[in-house]
Amino acid sequence: MTERAELIEGVELEAVPNTDPAVLTLASAQQAELAAMYGEDQPLVALHPDISFILLRLDGIPAGCVGLQPVGPGLGEIKRMYVEPSSRGWGLSRILLDAVESAARTAGLTRLRLETGTRQTEAIALYTRHGYTPTPPYPPFEHEPASLCYAKNL
């Protein structure tokens, strides 16, 4: 558990497989939210078999998740970071970001990358506040005008 998680009563973090039912429910909700925001023609990226997840529960109820996908030597990608709408505004996304960075370091990764969208202003602010800097888009996002890519050396 991160230090930040200890500051919010009722927060629990758990490493879970990508088949965890709570993660699948949260990831589906995230994809539906993105489809409503950007339209159905956005690139759908399947979950990589090697992705691992951190599930955040608030008072025992799944409230958010974040995935870590190994990409190459030293490089990982943040996937499916999501906090359900009624749990937003409390700093849970910061807890998830701290947790995935810690997991990446433990796995020996030295750099993380991620993709977000131009309309996700809260996500952009979160990532830039935490040291992520813009990078050129990577596949499959290189031809998506609504995609923004970021990276951070750990």
RODO-2510 file (C-alpha; in nm, 4 decimals, decimal comma):
residues 154
     n   res          X          Y          Z
     1     m     0,0000     0,0000     0,0000
     2     t     0,1277     0,3476    -0,0748
     3     e     0,1667     0,6144     0,1934
     4     r    -0,1010     0,8181     0,0178
     5     a    -0,3475     0,5267     0,0436
     6     e    -0,3042     0,5261     0,4203
     7     l    -0,4237     0,8880     0,4333
     8     i    -0,7712     0,8000     0,3031
     9     e    -0,9655     0,5773     0,5372
    10     g    -1,1096     0,2649     0,3803
    11     v    -0,8684     0,2471     0,0840
    12     e    -0,7266    -0,0953     0,0044
    13     l    -0,4968    -0,1812    -0,2860
    14     e    -0,4597    -0,5346    -0,4179
    15     a    -0,2588    -0,6828    -0,7036
    16     v    -0,5006    -0,8875    -0,9143
    17     p    -0,4872    -1,0738    -1,2471
    18     n    -0,6355    -0,9238    -1,5627
    19     t    -0,9203    -1,1731    -1,5330
    20     d    -1,0436    -1,0379    -1,1989
    21     p    -1,4206    -0,9721    -1,2292
    22     a    -1,3995    -0,6325    -1,0557
    23     v    -1,1225    -0,5192    -1,2917
    24     l    -1,3190    -0,6398    -1,5933
    25     t    -1,6236    -0,4447    -1,4753
    26     l    -1,4224    -0,1276    -1,4139
    27     a    -1,2325    -0,1598    -1,7451
    28     s    -1,5626    -0,2042    -1,9312
    29     a    -1,7028     0,1064    -1,7623
    30     q    -1,3902     0,2985    -1,8625
    31     q    -1,4205     0,1881    -2,2242
    32     a    -1,7896     0,2862    -2,2306
    33     e    -1,7045     0,6285    -2,0869
    34     l    -1,4354     0,6792    -2,3509
    35     a    -1,6707     0,5694    -2,6301
    36     a    -1,9274     0,8235    -2,5102
    37     m    -1,6584     1,0930    -2,5001
    38     y    -1,4803     1,0204    -2,8300
    39     g    -1,7212     0,8078    -3,0324
    40     e    -1,7195     0,4421    -3,1195
    41     d    -1,4442     0,4707    -3,3828
    42     q    -1,1563     0,4991    -3,1343
    43     p    -0,8918     0,2257    -3,1508
    44     l    -0,9867    -0,0650    -2,9270
    45     v    -0,6761    -0,2087    -2,7681
    46     a    -0,7182    -0,5567    -2,6248
    47     l    -0,5639    -0,6345    -2,2885
    48     h    -0,2202    -0,7864    -2,3308
    49     p    -0,1896    -1,1280    -2,1617
    50     d     0,1036    -1,0074    -1,9500
    51     i    -0,0790    -0,7081    -1,8045
    52     s    -0,1199    -0,7014    -1,4275
    53     f    -0,3668    -0,4874    -1,2371
    54     i    -0,3941    -0,3046    -0,9099
    55     l    -0,7488    -0,2897    -0,7795
    56     l    -0,8471    -0,0089    -0,5442
    57     r    -1,1316    -0,0778    -0,3046
    58     l    -1,2978     0,1910    -0,1000
    59     d    -1,4665     0,0467     0,2089
    60     g    -1,4477    -0,2950     0,0414
    61     i    -1,6141    -0,1822    -0,2822
    62     p    -1,4135    -0,1752    -0,6085
    63     a    -1,3674     0,1921    -0,6979
    64     g    -1,0720     0,2010    -0,9367
    65     c    -0,7997     0,0126    -1,1140
    66     v    -0,4792     0,0544    -1,3096
    67     g    -0,2904    -0,1884    -1,5295
    68     l     0,0813    -0,2311    -1,5885
    69     q     0,1882    -0,3850    -1,9164
    70     p     0,5499    -0,4736    -1,9897
    71     v     0,6439    -0,3411    -2,3349
    72     g     1,0162    -0,4039    -2,3703
    73     p     1,3386    -0,4020    -2,1697
    74     g     1,2892    -0,1440    -1,8950
    75     l     0,9679    -0,0067    -2,0500
    76     g     0,6142    -0,0456    -1,9201
    77     e     0,2821     0,1045    -2,0141
    78     i     0,0028     0,2241    -1,7879
    79     k    -0,3277     0,0810    -1,9072
    80     r    -0,6941     0,1173    -1,8094
    81     m    -0,6420     0,3645    -1,5257
    82     y    -0,9910     0,4363    -1,4024
    83     v    -1,1787     0,5618    -1,0989
    84     e    -1,5535     0,5183    -1,1076
    85     p    -1,7409     0,8517    -1,1236
    86     s    -1,8909     0,8569    -0,7737
    87     s    -1,5430     0,8081    -0,6216
    88     r    -1,3683     1,0882    -0,8095
    89     g    -1,2300     1,4031    -0,6515
    90     w    -1,0762     1,2348    -0,3459
    91     g    -0,7270     1,1708    -0,4832
    92     l    -0,7784     0,8031    -0,5650
    93     s    -0,6186     0,8418    -0,9086
    94     r    -0,3022     0,9730    -0,7407
    95     i    -0,3011     0,6657    -0,5170
    96     l    -0,3341     0,4394    -0,8209
    97     l    -0,0580     0,6246    -1,0067
    98     d     0,1781     0,5967    -0,7083
    99     a     0,0956     0,2259    -0,6792
   100     v     0,1576     0,1464    -1,0475
   101     e     0,4863     0,3385    -1,0433
   102     s     0,5933     0,1409    -0,7358
   103     a     0,4955    -0,1871    -0,9045
   104     a     0,6910    -0,0852    -1,2158
   105     r     1,0028    -0,0146    -1,0111
   106     t     0,9657    -0,3477    -0,8316
   107     a     0,9425    -0,5179    -1,1730
   108     g     1,2674    -0,3519    -1,2791
   109     l     1,1097    -0,1063    -1,5202
   110     t     1,2848     0,2271    -1,5615
   111     r     1,0347     0,4100    -1,7845
   112     l     0,6576     0,4228    -1,8060
   113     r     0,4471     0,5456    -2,0953
   114     l     0,0745     0,6022    -2,1364
   115     e    -0,1892     0,7274    -2,3765
   116     t    -0,4773     0,9529    -2,2861
   117     g    -0,7140     1,1708    -2,4828
   118     t    -0,7368     1,5407    -2,5569
   119     r    -1,0709     1,5685    -2,3728
   120     q    -0,9449     1,4068    -2,0527
   121     t    -0,8193     1,7269    -1,8925
   122     e    -0,8144     1,5858    -1,5388
   123     a    -0,5970     1,2937    -1,6520
   124     i    -0,3609     1,5246    -1,8408
   125     a    -0,3248     1,7433    -1,5308
   126     l    -0,2612     1,4395    -1,3090
   127     y     0,0089     1,2986    -1,5333
   128     t     0,1896     1,6286    -1,5884
   129     r     0,1813     1,7055    -1,2125
   130     h     0,3507     1,3705    -1,1556
   131     g     0,6364     1,4281    -1,4000
   132     y     0,5019     1,2718    -1,7186
   133     t     0,6070     1,4622    -2,0287
   134     p     0,4574     1,4576    -2,3790
   135     t     0,6082     1,2082    -2,6230
   136     p     0,5361     1,1278    -2,9859
   137     p     0,2363     0,8961    -3,0249
   138     y     0,3196     0,5262    -3,0455
   139     p     0,1240     0,2465    -3,2181
   140     p    -0,1703     0,2140    -3,2418
   141     f    -0,2218     0,5812    -3,1531
   142     e     0,0142     0,7472    -3,4018
   143     h    -0,2681     0,8473    -3,6390
   144     e    -0,5286     0,9353    -3,3756
   145     p    -0,5718     1,3140    -3,3472
   146     a    -0,7442     1,2806    -3,0069
   147     s    -0,4556     1,0798    -2,8564
   148     l    -0,1867     1,2280    -2,6361
   149     c     0,1081     1,0183    -2,5206
   150     y     0,3255     1,0790    -2,2165
   151     a     0,6243     0,9101    -2,0530
   152     k     0,8258     0,9300    -1,7334
   153     n     1,1631     0,7949    -1,6320
   154     l     1,1355     0,6232    -1,2951
***
